[in-house]
C-alpha cells in the first residue's frame, strides 16, 4: 500500500510536470521535421524510464478488473451474458482473441476490430444502447465508459502473445488493402496523409517521436500500450481514440465511432505488426 501511494504521488508529480510542458502554445501545423538529433528526445527517454517503473503497478489494472467483472458477472435483459460473445475463437473465449482481430465475423458479415466486436457483444448480450455508447465513446476525466473497461480486460487476456491478425478471408484481405490506401491518402488543408507523419523513420513533432508504421517493428506501436492509461487525466484510452485523434492531427474530419475505415486502418497496421509480441494494456502520456 505504502509503495502504491508513493507510485501514485510520483504519477501526480510527473503528470503536473508533463502537463506544464504540454501547455506550451501549439505552433501552427507544419510537416514534422526530420530529426537530426539523437533518435529519441530527452523527454521521451525520461518518460520511458518512468513508464517502466510505473508499469509494475499499472493503474490500467483497475479498469481491467472492472471489465472482467462486467464480462463475467453482468447479465443482459434476457439473462444473456458475455459468455455468449464470440471474439473469433469461440463463444466466451477471451484468451488470445485481442491479438487476432481485426477478423471476419460471419454472424454479422463484417470485418471487425476488437473494440467494435466488444461493443457489438455488449449491445447484443448485455443490453447496452449503441446510441448511448456513441454519445460518449471515449473516456474523459469524468467517466471511463464500461465498454472501455471491457476492452481493457479483453486486451489484457492477450498479454505476451504474438499479434496474429488473420488474412484468410477475402474481406480480411480487402480491409488490409483499404487500410493501406487510407494510410497513404493525402488531403485536407495541409495535404497530410498518415504517412506524412508515420511513413518514414526518425520523424518527430515537438517532444514526440513518431513511429514509422509501415515497418513491422514500429507498427507494433499501434498496439503496444493500447489501451493506455493516460497519465495526464487518469483514464483509459483505446486504439479507436488514437485513430480519431490522428485524424484530428491530420486536419481531417473525425470519423464516426466504429466506422469501417478505422477497422481497415487497424487491419493494415495490425497485419504489418504480425509476429510482434503484445505486452498488454499500458501507460500513455
Ligand atoms: C500531423 C502529424 C500526424 C498525422 C498526419 C498522423 N499522426 Fe498519428 N501520431 C501523431 C502524434 C503527434 C502522435 C503521438 C505520438 C506520441 O504520443 O508519442 C501519433 C500517434 C499515433 C499512433 C500511436 C503511436 C504510439 O506510440 O502509441 C498511431 C497508431 C498513429 N498515430 C496512427 C496514425 C494514423 C493511422 C494516421 C492517419 C489516419 C495518423 N496517425 C496521422 C501525429 C500524426
Boltz pocket constraint, residues with backbone or C-beta under 6 A from the ligand:
constraints:
  - pocket:
      binder: B
      contacts: [[A, 30], [A, 32], [A, 182], [A, 183], [A, 192], [A, 193], [A, 194], [A, 195], [A, 196], [A, 197], [A, 198], [A, 205], [A, 207], [A, 208], [A, 209], [A, 210], [A, 211], [A, 213], [A, 221], [A, 222], [A, 223], [A, 224], [A, 225], [A, 242], [A, 243], [A, 246], [A, 247], [A, 249], [A, 250], [A, 265]]
      max_distance: 6.0
